[in-house]
Amino acid sequence: MKILFVCSGNTGRSPMAMFVMRKLVADAGLAEKFTIESAASKPTSGGALHEGIAAKLRAENIPYGEHNARQITAADYKNFDKIICMDAGNIAQVTEICGGDPDGKIQLLLDADIPWDKNGFAKTFDDISRGCTALLNAVKI
């Protein structure tokens, strides 16, 4: 299963989701069955993981590594089974970049937008954790 998480700039929410999902998959003993990456829905010149996001991941004992932001491409649509967006704006941007969604791969992580919660990123982390857990349960191989 190949999953691509997408947010606006690929320095906050989508890499957080990527690292949370990688941990959940590893804890379930399924790491070898998944490819999990992240991308931006808007043009980016790269960028590291936002320090506030990194601090929240550390506080939650979620392993993370170096990260360099990139924008989603039309080729990603063919290469991933699921493209999971953090908000409705991302859905619209990704659908346009990919030329539509004929296979129904593009979806929200939750039924509501994932917030950019600068107050310690607690709400962001809680929503992403809940969404990733539900996603893993839905796609478990």
Buried (B, 14 or more C-beta within 10 A) or exposed (E): BBBBBBBBBBBBBBBBBBBBBBBBBEEBEBBEEBBBBBBBBBEBEEBEBBEBBBEBBEEBEBEBEEBEBBBBEEEBBEEBEBBBBBBEBBBEBBBEBBEEBEEEBBBBBBEEBBBBBEEEBEEBBBBBBEBBEEBBEEBEE
